[in-house]
């Protein structure tokens, strides 16, 4: 049995794990395990291995097949017994997860009411009962329930396991993506360390991962279908204390009012005072710009997309139809004196449905050009503040080399 493993987790943007009721009143181990499993499955598929869809419950351990297997490799014996490469680590019917996770506590992101960041759209209607006109400001919320700070993740192993194999998805998350729920809304960027140093893996562990010859083209997350970008905003000293107040959505929240100029006459609304909450957020070295970036991408830069395409890429929430966003944008977090970084990443499968009819590679080329453009004023509100793309990772649909892509993503993270 492997020795216990302790990872120090520090949040760079609020972490949302959510319980059965959807609330993030504490750090839920089940949410963390679910995220680790999702990324591990993507890694396995990206290397051509087999990872089932856990929602289909197709993996069931057959003890008799396990006994009769003539394979000398334990991984293959479990495959013969009906357990895919991912379920061998994270468990399935008749086969327990290889580890137990205990997480410490984190504090709430801030106290008080959640903060509405207005989109600039005001929704108006007539109340059916009273006949009176009603209106509300559209936008996105920064939730105080998100967890923030530093804590310990304690892994206890119930079966023998290569510790680096479990650290691998956590390393990928820490370097390029996020963990937990609400990734499209800016949450879940973390730093992970062990014994005082950032977690890392040895290059050999990539060779030891479950491999296979399954071609790219699955409708399930496959590492080869992911893209990852990082951008940095360099803020001049003269505006270092106030630049964030000009960001779309934050600007209206600070002014406590919003105007919808798309209506005639323009609709106007007063907003509650959230100055205290916003100051608490900024004090924690977080700038909630994710909604402004997503709004700019969806409704300005890619407004020519069809509705099906836009909903597929950026998500849709309604009473009868929910579509998860494939494109995630993090909030900005401090990486140095007057330097703020944020991430744009996501999963765009090459096997998009016929209803979407979108050239995936062409769209990513356009997205990269957009992120590299010099017209960020609709987001940042100041022409002189132009984010610079510091990293971009994506593979064309005809590229099957998952190992090569993984090495590229972990460059500098393997030792």
C-alpha positions in Angstrom: 0.0 0.0 0.0 1.3 3.5 -0.9 2.3 6.0 1.7 -0.2 8.9 2.5 0.1 12.0 0.3 -0.5 15.6 1.5 -1.0 18.4 -1.0 -1.2 22.0 0.0 -3.9 23.7 -2.1 -4.1 27.5 -2.4 -6.9 29.2 -4.2 -6.1 32.0 -6.8 -9.8 32.5 -7.6 -12.7 31.3 -5.5 -13.3 27.5 -5.4 -16.8 26.1 -5.8 -17.3 22.4 -5.0 -21.0 22.5 -4.0 -22.9 19.8 -2.1 -26.1 17.9 -2.8 -28.1 21.2 -2.4 -25.8 23.1 -4.8 -24.4 25.3 -2.0 -20.7 25.7 -1.4 -20.9 26.1 2.4 -17.6 24.1 2.8 -15.0 22.3 0.7 -16.7 19.1 -0.4 -14.4 16.2 -1.1 -16.9 14.7 -3.5 -16.6 17.8 -5.7 -12.8 17.6 -5.7 -12.8 13.9 -6.5 -15.3 14.4 -9.3 -13.1 17.0 -10.9 -10.0 14.9 -10.6 -11.8 12.0 -12.1 -13.1 14.1 -15.0 -9.6 15.3 -15.8 -8.1 11.8 -15.4 -10.6 10.4 -17.8 -9.7 13.1 -20.3 -6.0 12.2 -19.9 -6.6 8.5 -20.4 -8.7 9.2 -23.6 -6.0 11.6 -24.8 -3.4 8.9 -24.6 -5.7 6.5 -26.6 -6.7 4.5 -23.5 -10.2 3.5 -22.5 -12.3 5.6 -20.0 -16.0 4.8 -19.8 -18.7 7.4 -19.4 -19.4 7.0 -15.6 -23.0 8.1 -16.1 -23.7 4.9 -18.1 -22.4 2.6 -15.4 -20.9 0.3 -17.9 -17.9 -0.8 -15.7 -18.7 -3.7 -13.4 -16.0 -5.8 -11.7 -16.3 -9.5 -12.7 -14.3 -11.4 -10.1 -14.5 -14.6 -12.1 -13.1 -12.9 -15.3 -10.4 -11.4 -13.1 -9.3 -14.8 -11.8 -9.3 -16.4 -15.3 -7.4 -13.6 -16.9 -4.0 -14.7 -18.2 -2.6 -11.2 -18.3 0.5 -10.7 -16.2 -0.1 -6.9 -16.0 -2.6 -5.9 -13.2 -4.0 -3.1 -15.3 -4.8 -5.5 -18.1 -6.3 -8.1 -15.7 -8.7 -5.4 -14.5 -9.6 -4.5 -18.0 -10.4 -8.2 -18.7 -12.6 -8.1 -15.6 -14.6 -5.2 -16.9 -12.9 -2.2 -15.3 -11.7 0.6 -17.6 -8.4 2.5 -16.9 -10.1 5.4 -15.2 -12.4 3.3 -13.0 -9.4 1.3 -11.8 -8.3 4.4 -9.9 -11.7 6.1 -9.2 -13.9 3.1 -8.6 -16.9 1.4 -10.2 -19.5 -1.2 -9.3 -17.7 -3.9 -7.4 -14.4 -2.1 -7.4 -13.6 0.5 -4.8 -11.7 3.7 -5.4 -8.0 3.4 -4.7 -7.8 6.3 -2.3 -9.6 8.3 0.3 -9.5 12.1 0.4 -9.9 14.4 3.4 -9.9 18.1 2.8 -9.4 20.9 5.3 -11.5 24.0 5.5 -11.4 27.3 3.5 -13.1 30.6 4.4 -15.9 32.1 2.4 -14.8 34.4 -0.4 -16.5 37.5 1.1 -19.4 38.3 3.5 -22.6 39.9 2.5 -24.9 39.8 -0.5 -23.7 38.3 -3.8 -22.4 40.9 -6.3 -24.3 41.5 -9.5 -22.1 42.5 -12.4 -24.5 44.0 -15.0 -24.4 42.9 -18.6 -25.8 46.2 -19.9 -29.2 44.5 -20.6 -32.3 45.3 -18.7 -35.2 42.9 -18.9 -38.7 44.4 -18.8 -42.1 42.8 -18.5 -45.6 43.3 -17.2 -46.6 41.5 -14.0 -49.6 39.2 -14.9 -51.3 39.7 -11.5 -50.9 43.4 -10.8 -50.5 44.6 -14.4 -47.6 46.8 -13.3 -44.4 47.1 -15.3 -41.4 45.2 -13.9 -37.7 45.2 -14.8 -34.5 43.6 -13.6 -30.8 44.1 -14.6 -29.3 41.2 -16.5 -25.8 40.1 -15.6 -23.7 37.6 -13.6 -23.1 37.1 -9.9 -19.9 36.9 -8.0 -20.9 34.6 -5.1 -19.6 35.1 -1.6 -20.2 31.4 -0.9 -17.1 30.4 -2.9 -14.3 29.1 -0.7 -11.0 30.9 -0.6 -7.6 30.5 1.1 -5.1 27.7 1.8 -5.8 24.2 3.0 -4.5 20.6 3.0 -5.6 17.7 0.9 -4.8 14.4 2.6 -4.9 11.3 0.3 -4.9 7.9 2.0 -4.3 5.0 -0.3 -6.4 1.8 0.0 -4.5 -0.1 -2.7 -1.0 0.3 -4.2 -0.8 3.2 -6.6 1.8 5.4 -8.2 1.4 8.7 -6.4 2.5 10.7 -9.4 -0.4 9.2 -11.4 -2.8 11.0 -9.1 -0.8 14.2 -9.0 -0.8 14.4 -12.8 -4.4 15.7 -13.2 -3.9 18.1 -10.3 -0.7 19.4 -12.0 -2.5 19.9 -15.3 -5.3 21.8 -13.5 -2.9 24.0 -11.6 -0.9 24.9 -14.7 -3.7 25.5 -17.2 -7.3 25.1 -16.1 -9.4 25.0 -12.9 -11.0 22.6 -10.5 -14.6 22.4 -9.2 -17.7 23.9 -10.6 -18.5 27.3 -12.1 -15.3 27.3 -14.3 -17.1 29.4 -17.0 -17.8 32.0 -14.2 -14.1 32.5 -13.2 -13.8 30.0 -10.3 -11.4 27.2 -9.4 -7.8 28.4 -10.3 -5.4 27.0 -7.8 -1.8 26.5 -6.8 -0.8 23.1 -5.6 2.4 22.3 -3.7 3.9 19.4 -1.8 6.5 19.8 1.0 6.8 23.5 0.2 7.5 23.1 -3.5 5.1 23.2 -6.5 3.9 19.7 -7.4 5.7 18.0 -10.2 6.1 14.7 -11.9 9.0 12.7 -13.3 8.9 12.4 -17.2 8.8 8.6 -16.8 5.3 8.7 -15.4 3.8 9.7 -18.7 5.2 6.5 -20.2 3.6 4.5 -17.4 0.1 5.9 -18.0 -2.5 3.6 -19.6 -2.0 3.8 -23.3 -4.1 2.5 -26.2 -4.8 2.9 -29.9 -8.2 4.6 -29.7 -8.4 7.4 -32.2 -9.5 10.9 -31.4 -13.2 11.6 -32.2 -15.0 10.7 -28.9 -17.9 12.8 -27.8 -16.5 12.6 -24.3 -13.6 14.8 -23.0 -10.3 13.9 -24.6 -7.1 15.9 -23.8 -6.3 16.3 -27.5 -9.6 18.3 -27.9 -8.7 20.8 -25.2 -7.2 24.3 -25.7 -5.5 26.4 -23.1 -4.5 30.1 -23.1 -3.1 32.5 -20.5 -3.1 36.2 -20.7 -1.5 38.9 -18.6 -2.6 42.5 -18.0 0.3 44.9 -17.2 -1.1 47.8 -15.2 0.7 51.1 -15.0 1.5 52.4 -11.5 -0.7 55.5 -12.1 -3.9 53.4 -12.5 -2.9 50.3 -10.4 -5.5 51.1 -7.7 -8.4 52.0 -9.9 -8.1 50.2 -13.2 -10.4 47.4 -12.2 -13.3 49.8 -11.6 -13.5 50.4 -15.4 -14.0 46.8 -16.3 -17.4 46.0 -18.0 -19.9 45.0 -15.4 -17.7 46.1 -12.5 -18.0 49.7 -13.9 -21.8 49.6 -13.6 -21.7 47.9 -10.2 -19.4 50.6 -8.8 -21.6 53.4 -10.3 -24.6 51.7 -8.8 -26.6 52.1 -12.0 -27.0 50.5 -15.4 -28.4 51.8 -18.7 -29.7 49.7 -21.6 -29.2 51.8 -24.7 -30.7 49.1 -26.9 -34.2 50.1 -25.9 -36.1 53.3 -26.9 -36.2 55.2 -24.7 -33.2 53.8 -22.9 -34.0 51.8 -19.8 -32.2 52.8 -16.6 -32.0 51.1 -13.2 -30.4 51.9 -9.9 -28.4 49.1 -8.3 -27.6 48.2 -4.7 -24.3 49.4 -3.2 -21.8 46.5 -3.4 -18.6 48.6 -2.8 -17.7 46.7 0.4 -18.0 43.3 -1.3 -16.0 44.4 -4.3 -13.2 45.8 -2.1 -13.1 42.6 -0.2 -12.6 40.7 -3.5 -9.9 43.0 -4.7 -8.1 42.8 -1.4 -7.8 39.1 -2.0 -5.9 39.8 -5.3 -8.8 38.7 -7.5 -10.4 40.9 -10.2 -13.8 39.4 -11.4 -13.4 40.1 -15.1 -14.6 36.6 -16.4 -18.2 37.8 -17.2 -16.9 40.8 -19.1 -14.6 38.7 -21.2 -17.3 36.1 -21.9 -19.8 38.8 -22.8 -17.3 40.4 -25.2 -16.5 37.1 -26.9 -20.0 35.9 -27.2 -22.0 39.0 -28.1 -19.3 41.1 -29.9 -16.4 39.1 -31.3 -18.4 36.0 -32.3 -21.9 37.5 -32.7 -22.1 36.2 -36.2 -22.4 32.6 -35.0 -25.7 30.9 -35.2 -27.8 30.4 -32.1 -27.0 26.7 -31.9 -23.3 27.4 -32.3 -23.3 30.1 -29.7 -25.3 28.1 -27.2 -23.0 25.1 -27.8 -19.8 27.1 -27.2 -20.9 29.4 -24.4 -23.7 27.5 -22.8 -27.4 28.0 -22.2 -29.5 27.8 -19.1 -33.3 27.6 -19.3 -36.2 25.7 -17.6 -36.1 23.0 -20.2 -32.7 23.0 -21.7 -29.3 23.3 -20.1 -26.1 23.3 -22.1 -22.7 23.4 -20.4 -20.3 26.0 -21.7 -17.3 24.5 -23.6 -15.3 27.8 -23.1 -14.2 28.8 -19.7 -12.7 32.1 -18.6 -11.1 32.6 -15.2 -11.1 35.8 -13.1 -7.8 37.7 -13.0 -5.4 36.9 -10.2 -2.2 38.7 -9.1 1.1 37.2 -10.3 3.3 40.1 -9.3 3.6 43.8 -8.9 0.8 45.2 -11.1 0.6 42.0 -13.2 -2.7 40.2 -13.4 -3.2 36.9 -15.2 -6.3 35.2 -16.4 -7.1 32.0 -18.3 -9.2 31.1 -21.3 -9.5 27.4 -21.8 -12.0 24.7 -22.8 -13.0 21.5 -24.5 -14.0 21.6 -28.1 -14.4 18.1 -29.5 -13.6 17.4 -33.1 -16.7 15.3 -33.2 -19.2 18.2 -32.8 -22.8 17.3 -33.5 -24.2 17.9 -36.9 -26.5 20.6 -35.5 -23.5 22.7 -34.5 -21.9 22.7 -38.0 -18.8 24.5 -36.8 -15.3 24.1 -38.0 -13.5 23.5 -34.8 -9.9 24.2 -35.9 -11.0 27.4 -37.8 -12.8 28.6 -34.7 -9.8 28.1 -32.5 -7.6 30.0 -35.0 -10.1 32.9 -34.8 -10.2 32.7 -31.0 -6.4 33.0 -30.8 -6.4 36.0 -33.1 -9.1 37.6 -31.0 -7.2 37.1 -27.8 -4.1 38.6 -29.4 -6.0 41.6 -30.8 -5.4 45.1 -29.6 -9.0 46.1 -29.0 -9.8 45.1 -25.5 -11.4 48.4 -24.5 -15.0 47.0 -24.4 -13.7 44.7 -21.6 -11.1 46.8 -19.8 -12.4 50.2 -20.5 -9.0 51.7 -21.2 -7.3 51.5 -24.6 -3.8 51.5 -23.1 -4.5 48.2 -21.2 -4.0 45.4 -23.6 -3.6 41.8 -22.3 -0.8 39.9 -23.8 -1.1 36.2 -24.6 1.7 34.5 -22.7 0.8 30.9 -23.7 -1.4 29.1 -26.2 -1.8 25.4 -26.5 -4.1 23.6 -29.0 -3.8 20.6 -31.4 -5.5 20.3 -34.8 -8.1 17.6 -35.3 -5.7 15.5 -37.5 -3.2 15.3 -34.6 -3.4 12.1 -32.7 -0.3 12.5 -30.5 -1.7 12.8 -27.0 1.6 12.0 -25.4 3.3 14.8 -27.2 0.6 17.2 -26.2 0.8 16.2 -22.6 4.5 16.7 -22.5 4.0 20.2 -24.1 1.5 21.1 -21.4 3.7 19.9 -18.6 6.9 21.4 -19.9 8.6 22.9 -16.8 6.3 20.9 -14.5 8.2 17.6 -14.9 11.5 17.1 -13.1 
